[in-house]
Amino acid sequence: MIRKANQKDVPFIHKILAENGREGRLLARPLSDIYEYLRDFVVAQDKDGRLVGVCALHFCWESLSEVRSLAVLPEDQGQGWGKKLVESCLSESVARGFDQIFILTYIPDFFNKIGFKKTSKKQLPNKIWADCVKCVNFPDCTETAMLLEL
Ligand SMILES: CC(C)(COP(=O)(O)OP(=O)(O)OC[C@H]1O[C@@H](n2cnc3c(N)ncnc32)[C@H](O)[C@@H]1OP(=O)(O)O)[C@@H](O)C(=O)NCCC(=O)NCCS
């Protein structure tokens, strides 16, 4: 199942994002950030109660939201968890009245399967660069910006 994250999930979230961050697949997030933004996070839990993945939804600006921090444990990939995690963020975005959702990603083909289309980073509001300037890769970002109309 996919459910909202709680405080006990923080060590798992921190570890899986750190491991993927080291491989350059996404941006790792400090513990303080995960606690502060815990309401953004959902986790995937298998039938034995084991945590297998995480994803975050961030409300950005006007009608625009963002998918962040998506990761599934290597041994649990390929079973639909990643897609379900993203879809839960899409549902919450709609429920909260947002019309568009974007992602900055190195794996556009995965998000294309869910309905995201490539867009220009220039189409995204200036506000998102407040986070980008904190990124270790700024200003040489090679991620693809993708947008989905909800
Ligand atoms: C990306 C990731 C979350 C996908 O999780 P997953 O649980 O394996 O994905 P799913 O099983 O839900 O796959 C859904 C579909 O996407 C496809 N897919 C999975 N990973 C893909 C990739 N890297 N590129 C393209 N397509 C991919 C699957 O084949 C599947 O296709 P289908 O519906 O035609 O069968 C996982 O590979 C991961 O944690 N990667 C490392 C971290 C990362 O790159 N995060 C993304 C940051 S933006």
PDBQT file of the ligand as one rigid body, heavy atoms in Angstrom, charges set to zero:
ROOT
HETATM    1  C1  LIG A 201      12.635   5.062 -10.886  1.00  0.00    +0.000 C 
HETATM    2  C2  LIG A 201      12.122   4.039  -9.875  1.00  0.00    +0.000 C 
HETATM    3  C3  LIG A 201      11.488   4.764  -8.710  1.00  0.00    +0.000 C 
HETATM    4  C4  LIG A 201      11.077   3.167 -10.580  1.00  0.00    +0.000 C 
HETATM    5  O1  LIG A 201      10.512   2.320  -9.596  1.00  0.00    +0.000 OA
HETATM    6  P1  LIG A 201       9.874   0.911  -9.983  1.00  0.00    +0.000 P 
HETATM    7  O2  LIG A 201       9.057   0.469  -8.826  1.00  0.00    +0.000 OA
HETATM    8  O3  LIG A 201      10.924  -0.006 -10.478  1.00  0.00    +0.000 OA
HETATM    9  O4  LIG A 201       8.945   1.325 -11.218  1.00  0.00    +0.000 OA
HETATM   10  P2  LIG A 201       7.621   0.586 -11.703  1.00  0.00    +0.000 P 
HETATM   11  O5  LIG A 201       7.761  -0.898 -11.459  1.00  0.00    +0.000 OA
HETATM   12  O6  LIG A 201       6.440   1.249 -11.122  1.00  0.00    +0.000 OA
HETATM   13  O7  LIG A 201       7.685   0.855 -13.267  1.00  0.00    +0.000 OA
HETATM   14  C5  LIG A 201       6.610   1.448 -13.975  1.00  0.00    +0.000 C 
HETATM   15  C6  LIG A 201       6.973   1.434 -15.445  1.00  0.00    +0.000 C 
HETATM   16  O8  LIG A 201       8.146   2.236 -15.679  1.00  0.00    +0.000 OA
HETATM   17  C7  LIG A 201       9.178   1.449 -16.295  1.00  0.00    +0.000 C 
HETATM   18  N1  LIG A 201      10.456   1.887 -15.730  1.00  0.00    +0.000 N 
HETATM   19  C8  LIG A 201      10.952   1.635 -14.500  1.00  0.00    +0.000 A 
HETATM   20  N2  LIG A 201      12.144   2.243 -14.348  1.00  0.00    +0.000 NA
HETATM   21  C9  LIG A 201      12.401   2.892 -15.506  1.00  0.00    +0.000 A 
HETATM   22  C10 LIG A 201      13.490   3.683 -15.958  1.00  0.00    +0.000 A 
HETATM   23  N3  LIG A 201      14.563   3.942 -15.200  1.00  0.00    +0.000 N 
HETATM   24  N4  LIG A 201      13.409   4.201 -17.219  1.00  0.00    +0.000 NA
HETATM   25  C11 LIG A 201      12.340   3.964 -17.987  1.00  0.00    +0.000 A 
HETATM   26  N5  LIG A 201      11.273   3.208 -17.626  1.00  0.00    +0.000 NA
HETATM   27  C12 LIG A 201      11.330   2.674 -16.394  1.00  0.00    +0.000 A 
HETATM   28  C13 LIG A 201       8.832   0.016 -15.936  1.00  0.00    +0.000 C 
HETATM   29  O9  LIG A 201       9.378  -0.873 -16.876  1.00  0.00    +0.000 OA
HETATM   30  C14 LIG A 201       7.322   0.045 -15.968  1.00  0.00    +0.000 C 
HETATM   31  O10 LIG A 201       6.887  -0.003 -17.325  1.00  0.00    +0.000 OA
HETATM   32  P3  LIG A 201       5.517  -0.777 -17.747  1.00  0.00    +0.000 P 
HETATM   33  O11 LIG A 201       4.401  -0.035 -17.033  1.00  0.00    +0.000 OA
HETATM   34  O12 LIG A 201       5.487  -0.610 -19.214  1.00  0.00    +0.000 OA
HETATM   35  O13 LIG A 201       5.690  -2.174 -17.258  1.00  0.00    +0.000 OA
HETATM   36  C15 LIG A 201      13.276   3.116  -9.381  1.00  0.00    +0.000 C 
HETATM   37  O14 LIG A 201      13.909   2.535 -10.505  1.00  0.00    +0.000 OA
HETATM   38  C16 LIG A 201      14.317   3.839  -8.552  1.00  0.00    +0.000 C 
HETATM   39  O15 LIG A 201      14.189   3.948  -7.327  1.00  0.00    +0.000 OA
HETATM   40  N6  LIG A 201      15.387   4.336  -9.209  1.00  0.00    +0.000 N 
HETATM   41  C17 LIG A 201      16.466   5.010  -8.494  1.00  0.00    +0.000 C 
HETATM   42  C18 LIG A 201      16.072   6.396  -8.021  1.00  0.00    +0.000 C 
HETATM   43  C19 LIG A 201      15.610   7.284  -9.160  1.00  0.00    +0.000 C 
HETATM   44  O16 LIG A 201      16.144   7.294 -10.257  1.00  0.00    +0.000 OA
HETATM   45  N7  LIG A 201      14.564   8.083  -8.873  1.00  0.00    +0.000 N 
HETATM   46  C20 LIG A 201      13.964   9.014  -9.823  1.00  0.00    +0.000 C 
HETATM   47  C21 LIG A 201      14.327  10.394  -9.463  1.00  0.00    +0.000 C 
HETATM   48  S1  LIG A 201      13.471  11.566 -10.514  1.00  0.00    +0.000 SA
ENDROOT
TORSDOF 0
